[in-house]
Amino acid sequence: MPTHLGLRLPSYFERRRLKEAKALEPVVFAPVRRNPLKPQIKIKMHQSIHGRFKDGKHYDLEAGKSYWVDQEKADEFIVKNYASGILSRPYSDDEMANIRSNIQVITNFSQEGLTNG
């Protein structure tokens, strides 16, 4: 072991171990916001729907197919007649009118008015 003025110098492996120990920091656990699974309802789509959920995730539901969707969205699609299924709870006429107040429907473009000329 090398010494300098009577002091013992650490070996290469000891220096490496000390360096690695300094590089390690204690683990700090951050609280995790738990998001329990929401109840799902099976619906069959009548119209294709494309959009985003509140959390920013994109959804693309095609007409004629069945999907499992969160209760809130499933009820909205059923009330707006975008899909068929069973509502999670009974809705009053006022609630249904409020949900239907922002229906967006895109219809097919008709070729009847066009002429070749």
Secondary structure, DSSP 8 states (H G I E B T S, - for coil): --EETTEE---HHHHHHHHHHHH----------------EEEEEESS-EEEE-TTS-EEEE-TT-EEEEEHHHHHHHHHTTSEE---SS---HHHHHHHHTT---------TT----
